[in-house]
Amino acid sequence: MNKPLQARTRIKICGLTRPEDVDAAVAAGADAIGFVFYARSPRAVTPLQAAELARRLPPFVTPVGLFVNATPAEIEAACACIPTLLLQFHGDETAAQCDAAGRPYLRAARVDADIDLLNFARAFPAAQALLLDAHVEGYGGGGKVFDWSLIPADVPAPVVLSGGLNPANVTDGIARVRPVAVDVSSGVELAKGIKDAGLMRRFCDAVREADDRLAAGL
Ligand SMILES: O=C(O)c1ccccc1N[C@@H]1O[C@H](COP(=O)(O)O)[C@@H](O)[C@H]1O
């Protein structure tokens, strides 16, 4: 269930920890900013830190909270600090656990040759979108590209393409997968959790270029 040709590909930039990076991501054209609420990640922030960063977001830029096997209390604490938070479940959460949060969510699938993406998508009918990331140790954020040909054409959910995207490969990813959105972390970083304004700008420009090419039928 990918996007119509004329629709703009949305851009999520994830793993932000610094106010100046939030400002630069917004200026570059990000539609969503991700905060990692997973203590083992080098990009982890606390709910209070994320709330401080999220206050910088203008209207229509969505804060996204990334969770890996968090408790309901941890999810509630983050939502209490950022009332408009869209959830991203990136661990081993079941549909019942995702639904129990009672909020809109993205469900991440960690893709390798063993996953059945059709069944996975069907298991999460309430998810707003299926976020496809490479299967890496540590759940995600590894900067690894997966084999896009593993994505069936008829995935019964909007697809967010992720996993090792960067300014050089995102145009190709959009042309091949036609996702509703793309999500990047490592590919716009100087170091884990430290974003580069120039790379974020180049990434967003590359997404626009891909959209323009698709609209022109190229
Ligand atoms: O960013 C992390 O540290 C992270 C930790 C645990 C799960 C997911 C994580 N990040 C997400 O992984 C994808 C792909 O990231 P990358 O561009 O390949 O670095 C993306 O959704 C990140 O937000």
The ligand as an ORCA input file, in Angstrom:
! r2SCAN-3c Opt
* xyz 0 1
  O      18.714      4.690     16.752
  C      18.877      3.732     17.528
  O      19.849      3.697     18.296
  C      17.902      2.604     17.534
  C      17.936      1.712     18.587
  C      17.051      0.654     18.640
  C      16.101      0.499     17.642
  C      16.050      1.377     16.581
  C      16.940      2.439     16.500
  N      16.939      3.327     15.445
  C      16.097      3.238     14.297
  O      16.562      2.311     13.338
  C      16.127      2.712     12.042
  C      17.283      2.671     11.067
  O      18.297      3.530     11.459
  P      19.580      3.841     10.543
  O      19.210      4.965      9.634
  O      19.928      2.585      9.813
  O      20.632      4.249     11.503
  C      15.515      4.084     12.219
  O      14.113      3.951     12.363
  C      16.085      4.537     13.526
  O      15.277      5.449     14.120
*
